[in-house]
Amino acid sequence: MQFIKILFWVLLLVATFIFWWTNEARASLDLGAALVEARVSTFVVGAFLLGFLPTWLLLRGSKWRLSRRIKTLEEAARPAPPPASTANRTPAPAAAPVTPPTPTAAAEPAPAVSSIDNKKAPDA
């Protein structure tokens, strides 16, 4: 995409230069205190730049402002960083190990199904 953008601007610049070079008609512009004589194409390119540059500067300014705003919002949405490393902290005193409670017979639940005897039923 960047190549196409550069190609467009180079072609526009070359076309503008060719337009300026081939139009040799002269004109004068009365600015009140001074009389300016130049090629007509110079006045046309100058009028184009007078309209284009302020608009382009406004576009660049709004893009810059919006990119700063997006960056601020992304930083606000980012989760908090983890606490600082523990390398500089003094170690906490070791606590006594905790032993799990021993299971007792009363705590075990009774089986839901009774056991099966392998006794044969008496023949009748």
N, CA, C and O atoms as CSV, one atom per row, in Angstrom:
chain,resi,resn,atom,element,x,y,z
A,1,MET,N,N,0.828,-1.189,0.000
A,1,MET,CA,C,0.000,0.000,0.000
A,1,MET,C,C,0.872,1.253,0.000
A,1,MET,O,O,0.540,2.245,-0.649
A,2,GLN,N,N,1.984,1.205,0.728
A,2,GLN,CA,C,2.883,2.354,0.788
A,2,GLN,C,C,3.456,2.651,-0.597
A,2,GLN,O,O,3.611,3.814,-0.968
A,3,PHE,N,N,3.771,1.601,-1.364
A,3,PHE,CA,C,4.310,1.789,-2.705
A,3,PHE,C,C,3.312,2.522,-3.594
A,3,PHE,O,O,3.690,3.417,-4.350
A,4,ILE,N,N,2.042,2.146,-3.505
A,4,ILE,CA,C,1.013,2.786,-4.332
A,4,ILE,C,C,0.871,4.259,-3.952
A,4,ILE,O,O,0.702,5.117,-4.819
A,5,LYS,N,N,0.939,4.543,-2.669
A,5,LYS,CA,C,0.839,5.923,-2.217
A,5,LYS,C,C,2.004,6.768,-2.745
A,5,LYS,O,O,1.807,7.888,-3.216
A,6,ILE,N,N,3.211,6.219,-2.660
A,6,ILE,CA,C,4.388,6.945,-3.162
A,6,ILE,C,C,4.296,7.117,-4.667
A,6,ILE,O,O,4.607,8.186,-5.191
A,7,LEU,N,N,3.871,6.072,-5.367
A,7,LEU,CA,C,3.719,6.153,-6.819
A,7,LEU,C,C,2.716,7.238,-7.202
A,7,LEU,O,O,2.958,7.997,-8.140
A,8,PHE,N,N,1.600,7.321,-6.493
A,8,PHE,CA,C,0.601,8.355,-6.769
A,8,PHE,C,C,1.197,9.750,-6.616
A,8,PHE,O,O,1.001,10.603,-7.481
A,9,TRP,N,N,1.925,9.991,-5.523
A,9,TRP,CA,C,2.484,11.323,-5.285
A,9,TRP,C,C,3.561,11.671,-6.302
A,9,TRP,O,O,3.664,12.825,-6.720
A,10,VAL,N,N,4.363,10.693,-6.707
A,10,VAL,CA,C,5.394,10.953,-7.716
A,10,VAL,C,C,4.739,11.275,-9.052
A,10,VAL,O,O,5.157,12.211,-9.734
A,11,LEU,N,N,3.724,10.516,-9.433
A,11,LEU,CA,C,3.022,10.797,-10.691
A,11,LEU,C,C,2.331,12.161,-10.660
A,11,LEU,O,O,2.336,12.877,-11.661
A,12,LEU,N,N,1.743,12.522,-9.535
A,12,LEU,CA,C,1.117,13.838,-9.412
A,12,LEU,C,C,2.149,14.952,-9.521
A,12,LEU,O,O,1.893,15.977,-10.153
A,13,LEU,N,N,3.309,14.759,-8.912
A,13,LEU,CA,C,4.376,15.752,-8.988
A,13,LEU,C,C,4.908,15.893,-10.411
A,13,LEU,O,O,5.146,17.007,-10.878
A,14,VAL,N,N,5.094,14.768,-11.100
A,14,VAL,CA,C,5.567,14.817,-12.486
A,14,VAL,C,C,4.532,15.484,-13.382
A,14,VAL,O,O,4.890,16.300,-14.231
A,15,ALA,N,N,3.253,15.151,-13.209
A,15,ALA,CA,C,2.201,15.777,-14.022
A,15,ALA,C,C,2.132,17.272,-13.756
A,15,ALA,O,O,1.920,18.047,-14.688
A,16,THR,N,N,2.301,17.691,-12.528
A,16,THR,CA,C,2.284,19.115,-12.202
A,16,THR,C,C,3.471,19.827,-12.843
A,16,THR,O,O,3.323,20.927,-13.375
A,17,PHE,N,N,4.638,19.208,-12.793
A,17,PHE,CA,C,5.818,19.823,-13.398
A,17,PHE,C,C,5.653,19.945,-14.912
A,17,PHE,O,O,5.996,20.971,-15.501
A,18,ILE,N,N,5.121,18.880,-15.543
A,18,ILE,CA,C,4.904,18.936,-16.992
A,18,ILE,C,C,3.893,20.023,-17.331
A,18,ILE,O,O,4.087,20.761,-18.297
A,19,PHE,N,N,2.815,20.135,-16.553
A,19,PHE,CA,C,1.819,21.198,-16.758
A,19,PHE,C,C,2.463,22.568,-16.626
A,19,PHE,O,O,2.198,23.461,-17.431
A,20,TRP,N,N,3.296,22.739,-15.631
A,20,TRP,CA,C,3.928,24.037,-15.414
A,20,TRP,C,C,4.914,24.355,-16.533
A,20,TRP,O,O,4.993,25.499,-16.980
A,21,TRP,N,N,5.665,23.357,-16.988
A,21,TRP,CA,C,6.701,23.581,-17.985
A,21,TRP,C,C,6.112,23.875,-19.371
A,21,TRP,O,O,6.655,24.705,-20.101
A,22,THR,N,N,5.019,23.213,-19.742
A,22,THR,CA,C,4.465,23.360,-21.091
A,22,THR,C,C,3.598,24.597,-21.255
A,22,THR,O,O,3.412,25.045,-22.387
A,23,ASN,N,N,3.071,25.160,-20.211
A,23,ASN,CA,C,2.228,26.361,-20.317
A,23,ASN,C,C,3.094,27.597,-20.107
A,23,ASN,O,O,3.476,27.930,-18.985
A,24,GLU,N,N,3.395,28.271,-21.223
A,24,GLU,CA,C,4.279,29.424,-21.148
A,24,GLU,C,C,3.537,30.752,-21.200
A,24,GLU,O,O,4.172,31.806,-21.255
A,25,ALA,N,N,2.226,30.727,-21.185
A,25,ALA,CA,C,1.470,31.978,-21.224
A,25,ALA,C,C,1.744,32.767,-19.958
A,25,ALA,O,O,1.753,32.207,-18.861
A,26,ARG,N,N,1.965,34.060,-20.105
A,26,ARG,CA,C,2.281,34.922,-18.972
A,26,ARG,C,C,1.028,35.676,-18.539
A,26,ARG,O,O,0.145,35.967,-19.346
A,27,ALA,N,N,0.975,35.981,-17.263
A,27,ALA,CA,C,-0.144,36.752,-16.716
A,27,ALA,C,C,0.403,37.622,-15.597
A,27,ALA,O,O,1.494,37.386,-15.077
A,28,SER,N,N,-0.373,38.627,-15.241
A,28,SER,CA,C,0.048,39.494,-14.136
A,28,SER,C,C,-1.045,39.499,-13.074
A,28,SER,O,O,-2.234,39.373,-13.368
A,29,LEU,N,N,-0.608,39.647,-11.854
A,29,LEU,CA,C,-1.522,39.665,-10.715
A,29,LEU,C,C,-1.237,40.928,-9.927
A,29,LEU,O,O,-0.114,41.160,-9.481
A,30,ASP,N,N,-2.283,41.749,-9.761
A,30,ASP,CA,C,-2.125,43.009,-9.029
A,30,ASP,C,C,-2.474,42.759,-7.568
A,30,ASP,O,O,-3.624,42.473,-7.236
A,31,LEU,N,N,-1.475,42.869,-6.700
A,31,LEU,CA,C,-1.678,42.667,-5.262
A,31,LEU,C,C,-1.839,43.985,-4.518
A,31,LEU,O,O,-1.705,44.011,-3.294
A,32,GLY,N,N,-2.114,45.044,-5.196
A,32,GLY,CA,C,-2.283,46.349,-4.559
A,32,GLY,C,C,-0.963,47.105,-4.520
A,32,GLY,O,O,-0.791,48.096,-5.230
A,33,ALA,N,N,-0.050,46.651,-3.713
A,33,ALA,CA,C,1.238,47.324,-3.579
A,33,ALA,C,C,2.234,46.824,-4.612
A,33,ALA,O,O,3.204,47.518,-4.918
A,34,ALA,N,N,2.015,45.644,-5.151
A,34,ALA,CA,C,2.970,45.073,-6.101
A,34,ALA,C,C,2.229,44.414,-7.247
A,34,ALA,O,O,1.096,43.955,-7.100
A,35,LEU,N,N,2.888,44.377,-8.382
A,35,LEU,CA,C,2.360,43.717,-9.566
A,35,LEU,C,C,3.236,42.492,-9.822
A,35,LEU,O,O,4.437,42.622,-10.057
A,36,VAL,N,N,2.634,41.303,-9.775
A,36,VAL,CA,C,3.382,40.063,-9.943
A,36,VAL,C,C,3.111,39.525,-11.336
A,36,VAL,O,O,1.961,39.322,-11.725
A,37,GLU,N,N,4.204,39.292,-12.097
A,37,GLU,CA,C,4.071,38.676,-13.413
A,37,GLU,C,C,4.707,37.296,-13.364
A,37,GLU,O,O,5.844,37.136,-12.922
A,38,ALA,N,N,3.951,36.295,-13.829
A,38,ALA,CA,C,4.445,34.922,-13.832
A,38,ALA,C,C,3.643,34.116,-14.835
A,38,ALA,O,O,2.702,34.624,-15.444
A,39,ARG,N,N,4.014,32.873,-15.001
A,39,ARG,CA,C,3.257,31.979,-15.869
A,39,ARG,C,C,1.879,31.730,-15.268
A,39,ARG,O,O,1.700,31.769,-14.051
A,40,VAL,N,N,0.925,31.477,-16.130
A,40,VAL,CA,C,-0.423,31.152,-15.672
A,40,VAL,C,C,-0.385,29.864,-14.847
A,40,VAL,O,O,-1.072,29.746,-13.832
A,41,SER,N,N,0.409,28.920,-15.284
A,41,SER,CA,C,0.500,27.655,-14.567
A,41,SER,C,C,1.040,27.850,-13.145
A,41,SER,O,O,0.676,27.102,-12.238
A,42,THR,N,N,1.900,28.845,-12.947
A,42,THR,CA,C,2.395,29.136,-11.605
A,42,THR,C,C,1.251,29.590,-10.705
A,42,THR,O,O,1.163,29.186,-9.546
A,43,PHE,N,N,0.384,30.428,-11.245
A,43,PHE,CA,C,-0.775,30.875,-10.464
A,43,PHE,C,C,-1.738,29.723,-10.176
A,43,PHE,O,O,-2.320,29.656,-9.094
A,44,VAL,N,N,-1.908,28.810,-11.152
A,44,VAL,CA,C,-2.808,27.677,-10.958
A,44,VAL,C,C,-2.247,26.741,-9.874
A,44,VAL,O,O,-2.977,26.316,-8.978
A,45,VAL,N,N,-0.969,26.430,-9.961
A,45,VAL,CA,C,-0.357,25.554,-8.957
A,45,VAL,C,C,-0.365,26.241,-7.597
A,45,VAL,O,O,-0.611,25.596,-6.578
A,46,GLY,N,N,-0.099,27.534,-7.573
A,46,GLY,CA,C,-0.132,28.271,-6.306
A,46,GLY,C,C,-1.515,28.274,-5.687
A,46,GLY,O,O,-1.644,28.119,-4.473
A,47,ALA,N,N,-2.562,28.449,-6.503
A,47,ALA,CA,C,-3.929,28.421,-5.983
A,47,ALA,C,C,-4.271,27.024,-5.447
A,47,ALA,O,O,-4.943,26.889,-4.424
A,48,PHE,N,N,-3.801,25.991,-6.152
A,48,PHE,CA,C,-4.023,24.630,-5.671
A,48,PHE,C,C,-3.367,24.426,-4.313
A,48,PHE,O,O,-3.983,23.876,-3.400
A,49,LEU,N,N,-2.125,24.864,-4.178
A,49,LEU,CA,C,-1.415,24.692,-2.911
A,49,LEU,C,C,-2.043,25.520,-1.793
A,49,LEU,O,O,-2.063,25.082,-0.642
A,50,LEU,N,N,-2.555,26.710,-2.113
A,50,LEU,CA,C,-3.223,27.530,-1.094
A,50,LEU,C,C,-4.473,26.840,-0.551
A,50,LEU,O,O,-4.824,27.026,0.614
A,51,GLY,N,N,-5.138,26.055,-1.375
A,51,GLY,CA,C,-6.308,25.323,-0.904
A,51,GLY,C,C,-5.961,23.981,-0.284
A,51,GLY,O,O,-6.628,23.529,0.647
A,52,PHE,N,N,-4.908,23.339,-0.805
A,52,PHE,CA,C,-4.565,21.990,-0.367
A,52,PHE,C,C,-3.819,21.967,0.959
A,52,PHE,O,O,-4.136,21.152,1.826
A,53,LEU,N,N,-2.854,22.826,1.131
A,53,LEU,CA,C,-1.999,22.770,2.325
A,53,LEU,C,C,-2.756,22.971,3.637
A,53,LEU,O,O,-2.536,22.192,4.563
A,54,PRO,N,N,-3.638,23.974,3.774
A,54,PRO,CA,C,-4.363,24.089,5.050
A,54,PRO,C,C,-5.239,22.869,5.343
A,54,PRO,O,O,-5.326,22.423,6.487
A,55,THR,N,N,-5.883,22.338,4.312
A,55,THR,CA,C,-6.717,21.155,4.504
A,55,THR,C,C,-5.866,19.962,4.909
A,55,THR,O,O,-6.259,19.201,5.793
A,56,TRP,N,N,-4.707,19.782,4.280
A,56,TRP,CA,C,-3.812,18.677,4.608
A,56,TRP,C,C,-3.278,18.825,6.028
A,56,TRP,O,O,-3.171,17.840,6.758
A,57,LEU,N,N,-2.942,20.055,6.422
A,57,LEU,CA,C,-2.450,20.272,7.790
A,57,LEU,C,C,-3.533,19.973,8.822
A,57,LEU,O,O,-3.236,19.421,9.882
A,58,LEU,N,N,-4.793,20.332,8.527
A,58,LEU,CA,C,-5.892,19.991,9.437
A,58,LEU,C,C,-6.060,18.478,9.542
A,58,LEU,O,O,-6.294,17.956,10.632
A,59,LEU,N,N,-5.945,17.776,8.428
A,59,LEU,CA,C,-6.046,16.317,8.439
A,59,LEU,C,C,-4.940,15.709,9.286
A,59,LEU,O,O,-5.209,14.847,10.122
A,60,ARG,N,N,-3.706,16.139,9.086
A,60,ARG,CA,C,-2.584,15.603,9.858
A,60,ARG,C,C,-2.757,15.895,11.351
A,60,ARG,O,O,-2.462,15.044,12.190
A,61,GLY,N,N,-3.235,17.096,11.678
A,61,GLY,CA,C,-3.454,17.444,13.080
A,61,GLY,C,C,-4.522,16.586,13.725
A,61,GLY,O,O,-4.360,16.143,14.862
A,62,SER,N,N,-5.612,16.345,13.012
A,62,SER,CA,C,-6.685,15.521,13.590
A,62,SER,C,C,-6.239,14.064,13.712
A,62,SER,O,O,-6.598,13.394,14.680
A,63,LYS,N,N,-5.461,13.561,12.745
A,63,LYS,CA,C,-4.945,12.190,12.859
A,63,LYS,C,C,-3.996,12.081,14.046
A,63,LYS,O,O,-4.031,11.084,14.767
A,64,TRP,N,N,-3.163,13.068,14.260
A,64,TRP,CA,C,-2.231,13.059,15.382
A,64,TRP,C,C,-2.990,13.086,16.705
A,64,TRP,O,O,-2.657,12.347,17.631
A,65,ARG,N,N,-4.021,13.946,16.793
A,65,ARG,CA,C,-4.811,14.051,18.016
A,65,ARG,C,C,-5.549,12.745,18.302
A,65,ARG,O,O,-5.577,12.282,19.443
A,66,LEU,N,N,-6.144,12.152,17.267
A,66,LEU,CA,C,-6.870,10.898,17.466
A,66,LEU,C,C,-5.935,9.742,17.812
A,66,LEU,O,O,-6.301,8.878,18.609
A,67,SER,N,N,-4.738,9.708,17.229
A,67,SER,CA,C,-3.802,8.640,17.579
A,67,SER,C,C,-3.340,8.780,19.029
A,67,SER,O,O,-3.150,7.772,19.710
A,68,ARG,N,N,-3.156,10.007,19.512
A,68,ARG,CA,C,-2.815,10.212,20.924
A,68,ARG,C,C,-3.954,9.764,21.822
A,68,ARG,O,O,-3.723,9.165,22.872
A,69,ARG,N,N,-5.184,10.052,21.411
A,69,ARG,CA,C,-6.349,9.664,22.209
A,69,ARG,C,C,-6.485,8.143,22.264
A,69,ARG,O,O,-6.770,7.581,23.322
A,70,ILE,N,N,-6.281,7.479,21.128
A,70,ILE,CA,C,-6.347,6.021,21.090
A,70,ILE,C,C,-5.268,5.423,21.968
A,70,ILE,O,O,-5.520,4.467,22.702
A,71,LYS,N,N,-4.065,5.981,21.900
A,71,LYS,CA,C,-2.962,5.475,22.720
A,71,LYS,C,C,-3.285,5.616,24.206
A,71,LYS,O,O,-3.005,4.707,24.987
A,72,THR,N,N,-3.871,6.746,24.603
A,72,THR,CA,C,-4.245,6.956,26.001
A,72,THR,C,C,-5.311,5.952,26.437
A,72,THR,O,O,-5.227,5.395,27.532
A,73,LEU,N,N,-6.303,5.720,25.593
A,73,LEU,CA,C,-7.364,4.773,25.932
A,73,LEU,C,C,-6.834,3.337,26.001
A,73,LEU,O,O,-7.263,2.559,26.853
A,74,GLU,N,N,-5.906,2.986,25.109
A,74,GLU,CA,C,-5.327,1.650,25.162
A,74,GLU,C,C,-4.502,1.453,26.431
A,74,GLU,O,O,-4.523,0.375,27.025
A,75,GLU,N,N,-3.785,2.480,26.843
A,75,GLU,CA,C,-3.009,2.384,28.082
A,75,GLU,C,C,-3.926,2.264,29.292
A,75,GLU,O,O,-3.599,1.560,30.248
A,76,ALA,N,N,-5.068,2.940,29.261
A,76,ALA,CA,C,-6.009,2.861,30.375
A,76,ALA,C,C,-6.667,1.481,30.431
A,76,ALA,O,O,-6.998,0.996,31.513
A,77,ALA,N,N,-6.854,0.856,29.285
A,77,ALA,CA,C,-7.511,-0.455,29.250
A,77,ALA,C,C,-6.541,-1.594,29.537
A,77,ALA,O,O,-6.974,-2.710,29.823
A,78,ARG,N,N,-5.261,-1.339,29.467
A,78,ARG,CA,C,-4.256,-2.368,29.732
A,78,ARG,C,C,-4.306,-2.754,31.211
A,78,ARG,O,O,-4.454,-1.880,32.065
A,79,PRO,N,N,-4.184,-4.060,31.533
A,79,PRO,CA,C,-4.228,-4.462,32.950
A,79,PRO,C,C,-3.020,-3.908,33.706
A,79,PRO,O,O,-1.986,-3.579,33.123
A,80,ALA,N,N,-3.191,-3.819,35.023
A,80,ALA,CA,C,-2.133,-3.274,35.872
A,80,ALA,C,C,-0.912,-4.188,35.813
A,80,ALA,O,O,-1.053,-5.407,35.716
A,81,PRO,N,N,0.274,-3.610,35.869
A,81,PRO,CA,C,1.486,-4.435,35.826
A,81,PRO,C,C,1.631,-5.241,37.111
A,81,PRO,O,O,1.121,-4.833,38.154
A,82,PRO,N,N,2.315,-6.371,37.052
A,82,PRO,CA,C,2.507,-7.183,38.258
A,82,PRO,C,C,3.383,-6.428,39.252
A,82,PRO,O,O,4.106,-5.506,38.875
A,83,PRO,N,N,3.318,-6.824,40.528
A,83,PRO,CA,C,4.134,-6.117,41.518
A,83,PRO,C,C,5.614,-6.264,41.191
A,83,PRO,O,O,6.017,-7.132,40.417
A,84,ALA,N,N,6.411,-5.390,41.803
A,84,ALA,CA,C,7.843,-5.379,41.540
A,84,ALA,C,C,8.463,-6.716,41.920
A,84,ALA,O,O,7.896,-7.485,42.696
A,85,SER,N,N,9.617,-6.975,41.367
A,85,SER,CA,C,10.286,-8.253,41.609
A,85,SER,C,C,10.642,-8.403,43.081
A,85,SER,O,O,10.849,-7.416,43.787
A,86,THR,N,N,10.708,-9.648,43.532
A,86,THR,CA,C,10.984,-9.908,44.949
A,86,THR,C,C,12.474,-9.997,45.237
A,86,THR,O,O,12.859,-10.342,46.354
A,87,ALA,N,N,13.320,-9.695,44.262
A,87,ALA,CA,C,14.769,-9.807,44.460
A,87,ALA,C,C,15.271,-8.802,45.492
A,87,ALA,O,O,16.227,-9.090,46.211
A,88,ASN,N,N,14.652,-7.644,45.577
A,88,ASN,CA,C,15.110,-6.607,46.501
A,88,ASN,C,C,14.443,-6.697,47.866
A,88,ASN,O,O,14.844,-6.002,48.799
A,89,ARG,N,N,13.444,-7.535,47.989
A,89,ARG,CA,C,12.710,-7.632,49.248
A,89,ARG,C,C,13.380,-8.643,50.175
A,89,ARG,O,O,14.051,-9.568,49.718
A,90,THR,N,N,13.191,-8.457,51.483
A,90,THR,CA,C,13.706,-9.431,52.448
A,90,THR,C,C,12.733,-10.588,52.513
A,90,THR,O,O,11.522,-10.372,52.450
A,91,PRO,N,N,13.229,-11.817,52.639
A,91,PRO,CA,C,12.307,-12.955,52.656
A,91,PRO,C,C,11.474,-12.971,53.939
A,91,PRO,O,O,11.931,-12.573,55.011
A,92,ALA,N,N,10.257,-13.438,53.790
A,92,ALA,CA,C,9.353,-13.541,54.942
A,92,ALA,C,C,9.792,-14.711,55.804
A,92,ALA,O,O,10.342,-15.681,55.282
A,93,PRO,N,N,9.561,-14.648,57.128
A,93,PRO,CA,C,9.944,-15.774,57.983
A,93,PRO,C,C,9.150,-17.021,57.592
A,93,PRO,O,O,7.976,-16.944,57.228
A,94,ALA,N,N,9.819,-18.165,57.677
A,94,ALA,CA,C,9.175,-19.423,57.290
A,94,ALA,C,C,8.141,-19.810,58.328
A,94,ALA,O,O,8.396,-19.754,59.531
A,95,ALA,N,N,6.983,-20.201,57.853
A,95,ALA,CA,C,5.912,-20.615,58.754
A,95,ALA,C,C,6.029,-22.117,58.989
A,95,ALA,O,O,6.599,-22.844,58.176
A,96,ALA,N,N,5.489,-22.561,60.098
A,96,ALA,CA,C,5.509,-23.986,60.431
A,96,ALA,C,C,4.643,-24.725,59.428
A,96,ALA,O,O,3.583,-24.221,59.056
A,97,PRO,N,N,5.060,-25.912,58.975
A,97,PRO,CA,C,4.252,-26.635,58.001
A,97,PRO,C,C,2.924,-27.061,58.606
A,97,PRO,O,O,2.837,-27.445,59.773
A,98,VAL,N,N,1.926,-26.983,57.797
A,98,VAL,CA,C,0.587,-27.355,58.237
A,98,VAL,C,C,0.349,-28.798,57.852
A,98,VAL,O,O,0.519,-29.172,56.692
A,99,THR,N,N,-0.050,-29.626,58.835
A,99,THR,CA,C,-0.338,-31.033,58.552
A,99,THR,C,C,-1.821,-31.188,58.303
A,99,THR,O,O,-2.630,-30.615,59.032
A,100,PRO,N,N,-2.196,-31.951,57.289
A,100,PRO,CA,C,-3.622,-32.133,57.016
A,100,PRO,C,C,-4.252,-32.992,58.097
A,100,PRO,O,O,-3.569,-33.826,58.691
A,101,PRO,N,N,-5.518,-32.813,58.365
A,101,PRO,CA,C,-6.176,-33.617,59.399
A,101,PRO,C,C,-6.225,-35.078,58.970
A,101,PRO,O,O,-6.357,-35.390,57.786
A,102,THR,N,N,-6.115,-35.969,59.959
A,102,THR,CA,C,-6.165,-37.407,59.669
A,102,THR,C,C,-7.615,-37.834,59.549
A,102,THR,O,O,-8.462,-37.415,60.338
A,103,PRO,N,N,-7.899,-38.669,58.559
A,103,PRO,CA,C,-9.298,-39.101,58.400
A,103,PRO,C,C,-9.682,-40.087,59.506
A,103,PRO,O,O,-8.865,-40.896,59.946
A,104,THR,N,N,-10.881,-40.007,59.924
A,104,THR,CA,C,-11.404,-40.911,60.951
A,104,THR,C,C,-12.493,-41.778,60.335
A,104,THR,O,O,-13.038,-41.463,59.277
A,105,ALA,N,N,-12.795,-42.864,61.012
A,105,ALA,CA,C,-13.808,-43.794,60.500
A,105,ALA,C,C,-15.187,-43.163,60.512
A,105,ALA,O,O,-16.005,-43.461,59.642
A,106,ALA,N,N,-15.458,-42.312,61.461
A,106,ALA,CA,C,-16.785,-41.706,61.556
A,106,ALA,C,C,-17.006,-40.720,60.420
A,106,ALA,O,O,-18.148,-40.456,60.044
A,107,ALA,N,N,-15.936,-40.177,59.873
A,107,ALA,CA,C,-16.078,-39.167,58.836
A,107,ALA,C,C,-16.329,-39.782,57.475
A,107,ALA,O,O,-16.785,-39.087,56.566
A,108,GLU,N,N,-16.038,-41.103,57.302
A,108,GLU,CA,C,-16.242,-41.725,56.003
A,108,GLU,C,C,-17.717,-42.020,55.803
A,108,GLU,O,O,-18.380,-42.528,56.707
A,109,PRO,N,N,-18.228,-41.710,54.643
A,109,PRO,CA,C,-19.647,-41.983,54.394
A,109,PRO,C,C,-19.875,-43.470,54.170
A,109,PRO,O,O,-18.977,-44.183,53.722
A,110,ALA,N,N,-21.072,-43.931,54.480
A,110,ALA,CA,C,-21.440,-45.331,54.274
A,110,ALA,C,C,-21.652,-45.569,52.794
A,110,ALA,O,O,-22.091,-44.657,52.093
A,111,PRO,N,N,-21.355,-46.776,52.283
A,111,PRO,CA,C,-21.571,-47.029,50.862
A,111,PRO,C,C,-23.055,-46.982,50.529
A,111,PRO,O,O,-23.905,-47.355,51.337
A,112,ALA,N,N,-23.341,-46.520,49.329
A,112,ALA,CA,C,-24.733,-46.390,48.898
A,112,ALA,C,C,-25.326,-47.741,48.514
A,112,ALA,O,O,-26.546,-47.903,48.554
A,113,VAL,N,N,-24.495,-48.715,48.143
A,113,VAL,CA,C,-24.970,-50.029,47.735
A,113,VAL,C,C,-24.373,-51.041,48.695
A,113,VAL,O,O,-23.200,-50.951,49.059
A,114,SER,N,N,-25.194,-52.012,49.105
A,114,SER,CA,C,-24.672,-53.027,50.023
A,114,SER,C,C,-23.765,-53.990,49.275
A,114,SER,O,O,-23.866,-54.137,48.057
A,115,SER,N,N,-22.903,-54.625,49.997
A,115,SER,CA,C,-21.980,-55.553,49.364
A,115,SER,C,C,-22.728,-56.816,48.944
A,115,SER,O,O,-23.794,-57.108,49.486
A,116,ILE,N,N,-22.192,-57.560,47.999
A,116,ILE,CA,C,-22.830,-58.756,47.462
A,116,ILE,C,C,-22.131,-59.974,48.044
A,116,ILE,O,O,-20.903,-60.057,48.043
A,117,ASP,N,N,-22.928,-60.924,48.546
A,117,ASP,CA,C,-22.372,-62.182,49.053
A,117,ASP,C,C,-22.291,-63.176,47.922
A,117,ASP,O,O,-23.164,-63.205,47.054
A,118,ASN,N,N,-21.270,-63.981,47.919
A,118,ASN,CA,C,-21.156,-65.018,46.911
A,118,ASN,C,C,-21.774,-66.336,47.372
A,118,ASN,O,O,-21.465,-67.394,46.825
A,119,LYS,N,N,-22.627,-66.273,48.352
A,119,LYS,CA,C,-23.278,-67.481,48.849
A,119,LYS,C,C,-24.349,-67.911,47.862
A,119,LYS,O,O,-25.048,-67.091,47.266
A,120,LYS,N,N,-24.452,-69.225,47.709
A,120,LYS,CA,C,-25.494,-69.728,46.836
A,120,LYS,C,C,-26.806,-69.779,47.600
A,120,LYS,O,O,-26.851,-70.078,48.793
A,121,ALA,N,N,-27.823,-69.491,46.901
A,121,ALA,CA,C,-29.137,-69.570,47.511
A,121,ALA,C,C,-29.508,-71.063,47.646
A,121,ALA,O,O,-29.194,-71.846,46.749
A,122,PRO,N,N,-30.161,-71.467,48.733
A,122,PRO,CA,C,-30.536,-72.874,48.902
A,122,PRO,C,C,-31.536,-73.289,47.829
A,122,PRO,O,O,-32.439,-72.535,47.467
A,123,ASP,N,N,-31.345,-74.534,47.322
A,123,ASP,CA,C,-32.265,-75.033,46.305
A,123,ASP,C,C,-33.549,-75.473,46.977
A,123,ASP,O,O,-33.510,-76.163,47.996
A,124,ALA,N,N,-34.586,-75.120,46.471
A,124,ALA,CA,C,-35.855,-75.522,47.059
A,124,ALA,C,C,-36.504,-76.624,46.287
A,124,ALA,O,O,-37.587,-77.080,46.654
